[in-house]
Amino acid sequence: MDDYRILFVDDEPGIREICEKVLLIGGFTVDTAVSGEDALLKMSAVKYELIITDLMMPGMDGIEFLSKARCADSSVDIVVLTAYSAVSSAIEAVRKGACDYLTKPFDIGKLILVADKCREKRRLKFELKEAVGRLETMCTKPRRYSHGIMHQMDACVAFPASRTRSSSTIPITHL
């Protein structure tokens, strides 16, 4: 969970360069792509935890890229960037699996905030998965003393009913 990789996808070189620098300063490992096709090619070679993509790009638009990226890696978080006038497209993207969206022009601080939020969500999911795994192991793993106790209890239950009943107690030790 140490290396959190982000792929930033935008056809505008100025936005791509500024956002890459800001994310690098924010402590992220960042790659960039100029198009959805370029991004899918990079995804085939590198595992990304977060993709930040523009919705309006020539060729493959952000919605189509979102669908193809989800097919390539269903665990990747995707944040979409959209112009203020195209908020309905961002809402459609969220319905199709994007975890968040930013409207252009956006505050650079919000970019870091959204990336941090996605990283924290992934960290918490990872910790929860590990905790559940440990709990399942604890619940299914036999205790070192349980076999002996179960054997003693089975012997008590199997004691024939025709035998004389007694009011004496049976101590169960090693709990």
C-alpha positions, 0 to 999 in steps of 0.5 A: 500500500506504499506506492499510490499511483495516479494516471492523469488523462487530459488532452490539454498539455497545460492542464496536464503539466500543472496537475502532474506537478501539483500531484507530485508535490502532494506526494503522489506517483503520477503518470500522464496520458494525452487520450483515452487510448493512450491511458488504456495502453499505460494501464496495460503496463502499470497498475494505477490506484486512481485515474483522473480524466477529462470527460471532453477529449477528442477520439474516445471521450471520458465516458467511453474511457471510464467504461473501458478502464473499468473493464481493464481494472475494476478496482481502480478509482476514477475521478472525472474533470468536466467544464462547469456547463457539463455537470450532467455528464459528470453525474452520468460518469458517477452513475457509471462508476466514477468516484468523484468529479471536479468542475473546470476551472478547479482549485488546485487544492481541491485536486489534492483533496480529492486524490487524498480522499481516494487514497484514504478510502483505499487505505481504509478498505485495505485495512478492513479487508485485512481485519476481516481476514484475521477475524475469519481466521480466528473464528475458523482456526481451532484453538489448541485446547478445544479438541480436548474439551469437545472430546470430554463434552461428547463423552458426557453426552454419550453417557448412556441414559440407563446408567445411574444418574448423579447430582455430581458436577463435572468440572470443565477446565482449561478454558 
